[in-house]
């Protein structure tokens, strides 16, 4: 089978190669990959900038979709030809995560999705939405699910206000989920070009943080003088303090990313005095992903795709992600 394999760390070392097709076990499913999408964690893994030290060689990337090629003899849920979403936390079917679940993540502890075929557990595969192409569906198992699971944890309600930050997959997914749920959306960006794109995507208000470095004040001005109910912080080190200052009393700050650094330093006084809930979260389980698929179909949501590359353009796709210019997901298609 074809696969992109990394023999040394660095985007320039992503190479298309031929590897044996993996064998399927009794309770497993062989999935033929049709498309994958890239996320910041994949870039960190490929460049090893966070010291993950994944043993080489390895096949990167965590998100993907495909078609069932064959099934093990005990498999009853799936048949050849079914369209499926490849899970990120491969053993997490439902409930709260545990050390057992966290031990295996696609593209980190196990081989990633940049391969023509992957073997997946029967119980955590989820059907792909009928209203989406494979390219659009490929962002759901990590970016879409992270936004969905976190907003469900936050207990969002119609009439509330959410602050989404930037234009990556998680933030744009949160924007779409918030709009179908009846929330007002304020978005931040550092790009003039992306300001209008965010409005076109459904944002009610957009703040350019280059104009307003202390953007929590502008958030409150745009929200009748009060903080928002919910925000998802995707950058970590450089944004967490402004995120905390942007929410109202008893507000929710979901910490889902660390694009500007993972070591946080902030004043806890407003966190304590305003009874703010600060919650770290990393994706969700198969049951939650199935709920997201149902919501997407019922509301005909279309995830935002920035660009689509072929498998032999994988290096270019990673460079596009790294540039920070993408609006939505960068996809690699088989």
C-alpha positions in Angstrom: 0.0 0.0 0.0 1.0 3.6 -0.4 1.8 5.6 2.7 3.5 8.8 3.8 6.3 7.8 6.2 8.6 10.0 8.3 12.1 8.6 8.7 13.5 11.8 10.2 11.7 14.7 11.9 10.8 17.6 9.6 8.3 18.3 6.9 11.0 17.8 4.2 11.3 14.2 5.4 7.7 13.2 4.7 8.1 10.7 1.9 5.6 8.6 -0.2 6.6 5.0 0.2 5.2 1.4 -0.3 4.5 -0.7 2.8 2.7 -4.0 3.4 -1.1 -3.8 3.8 -1.9 -4.5 7.5 -3.9 -7.6 8.4 -7.2 -7.4 10.1 -8.0 -9.1 13.4 -11.2 -10.9 14.4 -12.8 -7.8 15.8 -11.2 -5.3 13.5 -12.0 -3.5 10.3 -9.7 -2.7 7.4 -10.4 0.8 6.2 -9.3 2.2 2.8 -8.4 5.8 3.4 -10.0 8.3 1.1 -9.0 11.6 2.7 -7.2 13.0 5.8 -7.0 16.5 7.3 -4.1 18.1 9.1 -4.1 19.7 12.5 -1.6 21.6 14.6 -0.8 18.4 16.7 0.3 16.7 13.5 2.7 19.5 12.7 4.1 19.2 16.2 4.6 15.5 15.8 6.2 15.8 12.4 8.7 18.5 13.5 9.0 17.1 17.1 8.8 20.7 18.5 7.1 19.6 21.8 9.5 16.7 22.5 6.9 14.0 21.8 9.8 11.8 20.5 7.6 9.5 18.5 9.7 6.5 17.4 10.8 6.6 13.8 9.8 5.7 11.2 6.2 6.5 11.7 3.1 7.4 9.7 1.6 10.7 10.9 -1.8 12.4 11.0 -4.7 11.9 13.3 -7.9 12.7 11.3 -9.2 10.7 8.4 -12.1 9.1 6.6 -12.4 6.0 4.5 -14.4 3.1 3.1 -14.6 -0.3 4.8 -12.5 -2.7 2.7 -12.9 -5.9 4.7 -14.0 -7.0 8.2 -12.8 -9.6 10.8 -14.9 -12.7 11.3 -16.6 -11.4 14.5 -17.5 -8.0 13.2 -21.2 -7.3 12.8 -21.5 -3.5 12.8 -19.8 -2.9 9.4 -19.7 -4.3 5.9 -17.6 -3.7 2.8 -18.4 -0.3 1.2 -19.5 1.5 4.4 -18.2 5.1 4.7 -16.6 5.7 8.1 -14.8 8.2 10.3 -11.5 7.0 11.7 -11.3 7.5 15.5 -8.5 9.5 17.2 -8.7 7.9 20.6 -9.2 4.4 19.3 -10.5 2.6 22.4 -12.9 5.3 23.7 -16.4 4.2 22.9 -18.4 6.1 25.5 -18.3 7.7 29.0 -15.4 9.5 30.6 -11.9 9.0 29.4 -9.5 6.8 31.4 -5.8 5.9 31.3 -6.8 2.9 29.2 -8.4 5.1 26.6 -5.6 7.7 26.7 -2.9 5.1 26.0 -3.7 4.9 22.3 -4.1 7.9 19.9 -4.0 7.7 16.2 -1.0 9.4 14.7 0.8 9.4 18.1 1.0 6.0 19.9 -0.3 4.2 16.8 0.2 4.7 13.1 -1.6 7.6 11.6 -4.0 8.0 8.7 -1.6 9.0 5.9 -1.7 5.4 4.7 -3.8 3.8 2.0 -5.2 1.2 4.5 -5.5 1.3 8.3 -6.9 -1.3 10.8 -9.5 0.1 13.2 -11.6 -1.4 16.1 -15.1 -2.2 15.2 -16.7 -0.4 18.2 -15.2 3.1 17.8 -15.7 3.5 14.1 -18.5 6.0 13.3 -20.5 6.4 10.1 -19.6 9.3 7.9 -22.4 11.9 7.4 -24.5 11.3 4.2 -24.6 15.0 3.3 -20.8 15.4 3.3 -18.1 14.6 0.8 -15.1 12.7 2.2 -13.0 15.9 2.0 -15.5 17.8 4.2 -16.1 14.8 6.6 -12.4 14.3 7.3 -12.3 17.1 9.8 -14.9 15.6 12.2 -13.1 13.0 14.2 -10.7 15.5 15.9 -11.6 19.2 15.2 -15.3 18.8 14.9 -15.6 16.4 17.8 -13.4 18.6 20.1 -15.7 21.6 19.5 -18.9 19.5 19.9 -17.8 17.7 23.1 -16.5 20.9 24.7 -19.6 22.9 23.9 -21.8 20.1 25.3 -19.6 20.1 28.4 -20.2 23.9 28.6 -24.0 23.3 28.5 -24.6 25.9 25.8 -28.1 27.3 25.4 -29.9 29.4 22.9 -29.5 33.1 23.6 -26.0 32.8 25.0 -22.9 34.3 23.5 -19.7 32.5 22.5 -16.3 33.8 21.6 -14.4 31.7 19.0 -10.7 32.4 18.4 -9.0 32.2 15.1 -10.0 30.3 11.9 -8.8 26.8 12.5 -10.9 23.6 12.4 -12.0 23.6 16.0 -12.9 27.3 16.1 -14.9 27.2 12.8 -16.6 24.0 14.0 -17.6 25.7 17.2 -18.9 28.7 15.3 -21.2 26.5 13.2 -22.4 24.4 16.2 -23.1 27.6 18.1 -25.1 29.1 15.3 -27.4 26.1 14.9 -27.8 26.1 18.7 -29.0 29.7 18.7 -26.0 31.5 20.1 -24.5 34.9 19.3 -20.9 34.5 18.0 -18.0 36.9 18.4 -14.9 35.8 16.6 -11.2 37.0 16.8 -8.6 37.0 14.1 -5.3 38.7 13.3 -6.1 38.9 9.5 -8.0 41.6 7.6 -8.8 39.1 4.9 -10.2 36.6 7.4 -12.5 39.2 9.1 -15.0 39.1 6.2 -14.6 35.3 5.9 -15.6 34.9 9.5 -18.6 37.1 9.0 -19.6 35.1 5.9 -19.3 32.0 8.0 -21.8 33.3 10.5 -19.9 35.4 13.0 -22.1 38.2 14.4 -19.1 40.3 15.4 -15.4 40.0 14.5 -12.4 41.5 16.5 -9.0 41.9 15.0 -6.7 41.3 17.9 -3.9 43.3 16.2 -6.2 46.4 16.6 -7.2 45.4 20.1 -4.4 43.6 21.9 -6.5 43.7 25.1 -9.4 42.2 23.2 -11.4 41.2 26.2 -12.5 44.8 26.6 -13.7 44.8 23.0 -15.6 41.5 23.6 -17.5 43.2 26.4 -18.2 46.3 24.4 -19.7 44.2 21.6 -21.7 42.2 24.1 -23.6 45.0 25.9 -20.9 45.5 28.5 -20.8 41.9 29.8 -18.5 39.0 29.2 -19.5 36.0 27.0 -20.9 32.8 28.3 -18.3 30.5 26.7 -15.0 30.7 24.9 -12.7 28.0 23.5 -9.0 29.0 23.9 -7.0 27.4 21.1 -3.6 29.2 21.6 -2.8 28.7 25.2 0.1 30.8 26.5 -0.5 34.1 24.8 -4.3 34.1 25.0 -5.5 32.4 28.2 -5.5 35.5 30.3 -7.6 37.4 27.8 -9.9 34.4 27.5 -10.5 34.4 31.2 -11.2 38.2 31.2 -13.6 37.7 28.3 -16.2 35.6 30.0 -18.9 36.6 32.5 -19.4 35.4 36.1 -19.8 31.6 36.1 -18.6 31.6 32.5 -16.8 28.7 30.8 -13.3 28.7 29.3 -12.5 25.6 27.4 -8.8 25.0 26.9 -8.3 23.0 23.7 -5.0 24.1 22.2 -1.5 25.5 22.7 -0.5 27.1 19.5 1.3 29.9 21.2 2.8 27.7 24.0 1.7 25.1 26.5 3.1 26.7 29.7 0.5 29.1 31.1 1.0 32.1 33.4 -2.0 34.2 34.4 -3.7 36.1 37.3 -6.0 33.7 39.1 -7.9 36.6 40.8 -10.6 37.1 38.1 -10.9 33.3 37.7 -11.6 32.9 41.4 -13.7 36.0 42.0 -15.9 35.4 39.0 -16.4 31.7 39.6 -15.1 30.9 36.1 -14.9 27.3 35.0 -11.6 26.5 33.3 -11.8 23.1 31.6 -9.1 21.3 29.6 -10.4 18.9 26.9 -9.1 16.7 24.2 -11.5 15.4 21.6 -14.4 13.1 22.7 -15.7 9.5 22.4 -17.4 7.6 19.6 -20.8 8.1 21.0 -20.3 11.9 21.0 -19.0 11.7 17.4 -22.1 9.9 16.4 -24.2 12.6 18.0 -22.2 15.2 16.0 -22.9 13.3 12.8 -26.6 13.3 13.4 -26.5 17.1 14.1 -24.6 17.7 10.9 -27.1 15.7 8.8 -30.1 17.3 10.4 -28.8 20.9 10.0 -26.9 20.2 6.7 -23.7 21.7 8.2 -20.7 21.9 5.9 -17.2 22.0 7.5 -14.9 24.7 6.1 -12.1 23.5 3.9 -9.2 25.7 3.1 -7.5 23.6 0.4 -7.1 20.0 -0.9 -3.9 18.4 -1.9 -3.0 15.0 -3.4 -1.0 12.4 -1.5 2.2 13.3 -3.3 1.7 17.0 -2.3 1.7 16.1 1.5 4.8 18.4 2.1 3.0 21.3 0.5 -0.1 20.6 2.6 1.9 20.7 5.8 3.6 24.0 4.7 0.2 25.5 4.1 -0.8 24.5 7.6 2.4 25.9 9.1 2.0 29.2 7.3 -1.0 30.2 9.5 -2.8 31.5 6.4 -5.3 28.7 6.1 -9.0 29.4 6.7 -10.4 26.0 7.7 -9.0 22.6 7.2 -6.1 21.5 5.0 -7.0 18.2 3.4 -4.9 15.5 1.7 -6.9 13.3 -0.6 -6.0 9.7 -1.7 
